Amino acid sequence: MNANSQIRGLSQDEVDELLADLPLQRKEVEPAQVVDDLDKIVASDEDTTPEVNKLGPTGTSGTTGPAGPVKQGTAAVPAVSLDPVEDAKPSEVSDTLAPAATSGDLSTPCLPSGYACFADGIYEMPANESAEPIFICTPLRVDAMFADQECRGWGRLVSVQAADGRWHEVPVASAELQRRPGEVVATLVDHGLELAGDRKSKDRLLDLLKNWRPNERLQTVRHNGWSGNDCRTFILGREVLGDASVLPLVPWSAHVTGLACEGSVEDWKASVGVKCHENPLMILVASLAFSGPLLAPLGLAGGGLHFRGASSSGKTTLLNLAASVWGNQHLISQWRATSNGLEAIAWARNDMLLALDEIAEIPARDLHNAIYMLANGTGKTRMTKDVTLAHQAHWRLALISSGEISVEEKLREARVGAMAGHEVRLIDIEADSRAYGAFDHLHGATNAAAFAEAVQGAVRGNHGAVGRQFVKTLIGLSRGGELAKLPDFANKHAARWLANLPSAPDGQISRVAKRFSLIALAGDLATQTGLTGWGKGEAVNVAEQAFIDWYDRRYGARREAARALVKSMQDFLCANDSALVQVGTSKLGDEPVGWRDGGRVYLTSTTWAKLYPGDAGTRAAKAFLDMQLLLGGEDGRHMRKAPRAIPNRPRVYTLNADAVTAFRAD
């Protein structure tokens, strides 16, 4: 008996006996069932969508690290298991693994020739059959090879078994094996691997890793959200939802750890969702949270809502509720951050929700740029040390913000006026005008504070499950080809709302309507698939009312100021239609009352003064500008240069004739 056998506690005769092949396991998961008709989405009582895929020997909660591969088409997890054998007897183990897998067989993590797996770990098999196997390390597997979409960044997905029996996955880059082999070994040891005591064990381990080439191939993904344009694979930190063979390598940070999951869908519905019933703002924020994954399939840019209200009105509770769709309270960040910090947070929340609190804390000029950056979904352009363009971060976000002041008020601090771009990207919502601050129904609580505490307590123990299940629903719709129908549903909502407005919508109003229609679609789809605690159609009604409230706040007083003035203009255009000269047909001579060109009418200053004499002319021009009925000139002027086809190009009042005609003055 040699020293090695003595250390391992086996006699030479026992070592000579063949070890029984260790079992290889494969966990199969049923594919998702997709709905056939979006008009009849029915919530299913049984979850038939694929579970979160994690590569590991047993699928236990002890497995950590990046999510493992998912076999295309079947949603199977081709994980293999080398279960530890405690107190193994010679007759219960074998000195070699099964023969190498043939091409295309993904079920066996074949050891390279010359190695064997025993119950206590990996051994090198000497060429001399009479010599004893050389112990290298405790149980270890190389489950897959990986590379990025450009077929670069090759490496191996290594699984090691720690002393407590749990398996841990460690991505090992091939370049690191060459450049820093010592750090690779140290990382594996840090995850629980134990090496033999001799000096050559490290070199033997490195040789084993370099020679181990499994059949499974994975594509690395370094960002959260949808992977690919088909909306069939979604990355959540180290989780993979869907059916692609991908390996997430998302940097593990506080921005990602907030994407936690605790409790089930039913738990969230029973403790959180039901409290949203008869609370419009709560339904609105939850629906907004669900809308993140819909941005890509609907082809929409990011954006969201800013909830403005007095202190202790319930704004923080709304943010916690929205965050609970995807994770815990760590998903809520602060506006007070550098642009680089906001960029990093946005990148980590791609295709999901970004919640930002206390808008008053960010410098006004920084807010001006931050709103555009977050909604447009593009980070700064940077250079590398080699003077080449660095990778530019991209994202799509459902954005929710809160504060005691509006975006417009904040920007005014730096004497920066709120532009239309701010308004359509971060829509202002009153959060303290309901019956109890932000709430309408307290569901038995003694007061608003008690109800807010109950909601926040509920989300602390129930979060993350509904967001994951919603993504699975979208993946199912994508597989069935139904996802392409969703834009029509959103557009129908927006078109109906716009048709009921008292004035013709401009581009700004249309974009806001589309944002609310997206929120309505997300909330209603989540409801119809059994993920919420409120009734069918409630999310649509709430979003429509929020849009009308926004329109009234934005245009109500302005419309009232313009009503009589616009009526006078409508009467003038009706009576003088034949007197307006078609642009391009007039000649030098007497000045006409105005010109017409398609949907625009150009009125001279003389005509305008006759319609609105004295100070009324300035008041009318301002009212028309406020209602987007008049196209102003440069530097804030009410008049602009006429088109080149009009002789001498005088300054004229340029009206949107279609909008003026559609304005409901009565």
Residue, then its C-alpha position, 0 to 999 in steps of 0.5 A: m500500500n502506498a502513501n496515496s492509498q493510505i491518505r485516501g483510506l483505501s487498500q491497494d486491492e480496493v483501489d484496483e477494483l473498478l468503480a461503478d459509473l456515477p449517474l448522470q442526471r438531466k432535468e427536463v422542464e416542460p415548455a411554456q404554453v402560449v395563448d392562441d388569441l390575445d383577445k381571450i387571454v385566460a389566467s392559468d391556475e397551473d404554471t406550465t412555463p419554463e422555470v428559471n434555469k440554473l445549471g447545477p447537479t441538483g437544482t438546489s438553492g445552494t447552487t450559486g453563480p451564473a445561470g446555466p445553459v438551457k437547451q434550445g427548443t425543449a427548455a431542458v437544463p442539460a445539467v449533469s450530476l456527480d453526486p458525492v458518495e459518503d463512506a464509499k465502499p470499493s464495490e460502490v465506485s469505479d476507477t473511470l467515468a463512462p466512455a467519452a460522449t459521441s459528437g452531439d451527445l450533451s448528456t455526459p461531461c466527459l473527462p479527458s483521457g487519462y483522468a477518472c472521477f472517484a467518490d472523493g474527487i478527480y484522479e490522474m490515471p498513470a500510464n502504468e496500470s500497476a501504479e496508483p491513481i494520483f489525487i488532484c482535487t475534490p469533485l469538479r466538472v467542466d459543464a460547457m464551453f462559452a464565448d460571446q456573440e462575436c465568438r470571442g472571450w472563450g472559456r469554460l464553465v466549471s462547477v466545483q463541490a464545496a465541503d458542505g456538498r453544494w455545487h458552485e459554478v465558476p466561469v473561467a476565461s481561457a485567456e486567464l488560464q494562460r495569463r493568470p493561472g494562479e488566480v484561476v486556481a485561487t478562485l476555484v479554491d475560494h468556491g470550495l475546491e480542495l487540492a491535493g497536498d503535493r506541489k504538482s497538484k496545481d499544475r495537474l489541475l490546470d492541465l485538466l481544465k485545459n484538456w477538458r472540452p465538453n460538448e455543450r456550448l453557451q453564448t455569454v451575455r453581459h447585460n440584464g433584460w432581453s437577449g436577442n431580438d426574438c424576446r425568448t430569453f431574458i436575463l435577471g442577474r444570474e437567472v435565465l428565463g427562456d430557451a436559449s443556451v446562454l451564460p449570463l456574466v452580469p457583474w454582481s453588484a448592489h444594482v443586481t442583488g436587488l433583483a431578489c425573489e421571495g414568496s410566490v405569485e399567489d403570495w404577492k397577489a394575496s398580500v400586495g396585489v389585493k391592496c391595489h384594488e380601488n387604489p388607482l395610483m397603486i394600480l398605475v405604479a404596478s402596471l408601470a413596473f410590468s411595462g419594462p419588458l414590453l418596451a422592446p417588443l413594442g418598439l418604444a423608448g424608455g420613460g415613465l412617471h414622476f409622482r409629486g406630492a407632500s411629505s408622508s403622502g405615500k410616495t415612498t410606498l408607491l415606489n416600494l410597490a413598483a419595485s416589488v414586481w422585480g425585487n426588494q427595496h434595494l432596487i430603489s435608488q436616489w436621484r442624488a448621484t453622478s451621471n456615471g452612477l445613474e448610467a450604471i444603475a440604468w444599465a443594470r435595470n435594462d428592460m425592467l424598472l428604474a425607481l428613483d427617489e427624492i428628485a429635489e436632491i439632484p442639481a437642477r442642471d444635472l436633472h436636465n441631462a439625466i432625464y434625456m439620458l435615462a429615457n433615451g437609453t444611451g450612455k456617454t461615448r467614451m474612449t479607451k486608453d488605446v484611443t478607440l471607442a469604448h463599449q457604449a451602454h444601452w438600456r430600455l427602462a420603465l422609469i418611476s420617480s418621486g419628490e415633493i416638487s415637479v420636474e418643472e419646478k426643479l429645473r426652474e432652480a437653475r433657470v432652465g425651463a422644462m421642455a416638451g422633451h422632459e414632459v413626455r419622458l417623465i410625466d408629472i402625476e399628483a400623488d397627494s390629491r386622493a382621499y388619503g394622500a396617495f390612496d383611496h381605499l385603506h382596506g381596513a387600516t385605521n389611517a393612511a400611515a397604517f395602510a402604507e406600513a402594511v403595504q411596505g411590510a407585505v412587499r418586504g416578504n413578497h417580491g420578484a415572483v410576479g415580474r419573472q412570471f410576467v416575462k415567462t408570459l411574454i416568452g410564451l407569447s413570442r413562441g406562439g407569434e402572438l407578441a406581434k399583436l401587442p402594439d395594436f392593442a396599445n395603439k387602440h387604447a391611445a387612439r380612443w383616448l386622443a379621439n375624445l380630447p376637446s382639441a386636436p392632439d399634437g406630437q407631445i400629447s400623442r406621445v404621452a397617450k402612448r406611454f399611458s397606453l403601454i402602462a394600461l396594456a402591461g397592467d391588463l395583460a398581467t391581470q388577465t394572466g393571473l398575476t395581480g389582485w385587481g379586476k380585468g380592465e381596471a388597469v386600462n381605466v386607471a391609465e386612461q383617467a391618469f392621461i385625462d388628468w394630465y391633459d387637464r393639468r397641462y392644458g385645462a387652464r390654457r384651453e379655457a383661456a384660448r376657448a373664445l379666441v379660437k372660436s373667433m379664428q374658426d369663424f374667420l377661417c370658415a368665412n374667408d376660406s376663398a380669400l386665402v391665397q394658395v401658396g405659390t400662386s400669388k404675385l406681387g401686388d396687394e397683400p391678401v388676408g393670408w395664404r394657405d398651404g396644406g394644413r397651414v394658414y399664414l395670416t398677416s399682422t394686419t389680418w391678425a390685428k383686425l381679428y384681435p385688436g390692441d392687447a388682445g393680439t398678444r394675448a391671443a398669440k400666447a394662447f394659441l402657442d400654449m395650445q400648440l395651434l400656432l407655430g412660433g418663430e425664433d427667439g420666442r417670437h409669435m411670428r415667423k418668416a413666411p415660406r419662400a414661395i410667398p412674395n417678399r417673405p413677410r413675417v406672418y402668424t403661422l397656424n396649424a389649420d387642422a388643429v384649429t378646426a378640430f378644437r372644440a371651443d363649445 
